[in-house]
Amino acid sequence: MAGSGTAHLRDQDDIVLRVEGLVVEFPLEKGQKVHAVSGISFDIAKGETLGLVGESGCGKSTTGRAIMQAPRPTGGKILFDDKDLSGLSADELRRSRTKLQMIYQDPISSLNPRRRVKDIVAEGLSIWEGKGSDDPRVNDMLAEVGLDPERAGSRRPHEMSGGQCQRVSIARSLIMRPEVLICDEPVSALDVSVQAQILNLLEDLKAEYNLTMVFIAHDLAVVKNISDRVAVMYLGKICEVAPSDQLYAQPAHPYTAALLASIPEPDPDAKHSDAGLGGELPSPVDPPSGCRFRTRCPRAADLCAGEEPQMRRGRPGPVRRLPLPAGGGAGTRGRPGDGVDPRLSPAAPTAAEPTGSPVGSAAVVRPGSVRPGQDRDTRSVSARTCCQASWQASAQSPKARSKKECGAPS
């Protein structure tokens, strides 16, 4: 059910960054290539934080680097300030990058070991304004990220801890007052106590500088606390996009539920969830046909091998499931019977939407979940096929609901 499409893109004036059909491939020997990112689309509104999550190797970091055009993507559009970054010249791209900055995953190796902290932070000012490390903004920025300018300014990266180096990286990224900040797993290399400090710092700086952020991580507990919306990736595709609270409370995709179930519960008496996945992640060199998740999906059907699912926008209202053929459909592993959720009221509408799906496919429509003070479109979007509907019906059973929302953190 990891699919493609642009149905989840929003039509509003405050969209700062829009990615459409992004493709990133890396050539190998004998004509092979790595399909790192395969036609994903998403958008980010001004002041919003989009969390990008998924397993290692799903294409999260490659997506962040592709936005920065390092390297330039193989295909697709990256629209920023009404310009397609992929079509800019080298000089135009350098100027655009002053408004797009990135915090890299390894806080130590991302800093020049030969340079002092003040010089590292002041590099953007020296390039674009001819100012040096004696500019008062350098000391102000170091103080903003919690470093003493007098003590830390003359040090080199190897003389500082990992958390301090990450603060230097944040200061370097913000010195030019960017509009969009891409955080590529900024706390994964830090211990838990320092992680909390860096996350709180990012939240404070986001509010102070009115930043729009892309937060890339594989720790779903971290992403929930910092993100307004979350996009789940699997093997170069987006599975689901939804507001953070809604996605954690009501995952619409079995892969999302499996990720939530993998979050450790700080309770020795907690029962282990059975929503986890088996098998290994397929190779991006030779990804599965149709739905890329079908080789690990507990509800895979014959249809999944031949048809790639498309993103579909959810609608406000109760959860609804359309009827399947008798026996649950050919090749499905759903519940026996006619495939209709018995908890649905007889009066509940079940009219099929014109999605182009073959007869007998099913759709699940989820209610929107709007946070207080949030007026953006917050309807959940996911790539769905008939196998997803079978999973959704079983996941909403009273027995499944008693398992703490599939292991979602409280």
Secondary structure, 3 states (H helix, E strand, C coil): CCEECCCCCCCCCCEEEEEEEEEEEEECHHHCEEEEEEEEEEEEECCCEEEEECCCCCCHHHHHHHHCCCCCCCEEEEEECCEEHHHCCHHHHHHHCCCEEEECCCCCCCCCCCCCHHHHHCHHHHHHCCCCCCCHHHHHHHHHCCCCHHHHCCCCHHHCCHHHHHHHHHHHHHCCCCCEEEEECCCCCCCHHHHHHHHHHHHHHHHHHCCEEEEECCCHHHHHHHCCEEEEEECCEEEEEEEHHHHHHCCCCHHHHHHHHCCCCCCCCCCCCCCCCCCCCCCCCCCCCCCCCCCCCCCCCHHHHHCCCEEEECCCCCCEECCCCHHHCCCCCCCCCCCCCCCCCCCCCCCCCCCCCCCCCCCEECCCCCCCCCCCCCCCEEECCHHHHHHHHHHCCHHHHCCHHHHCCC
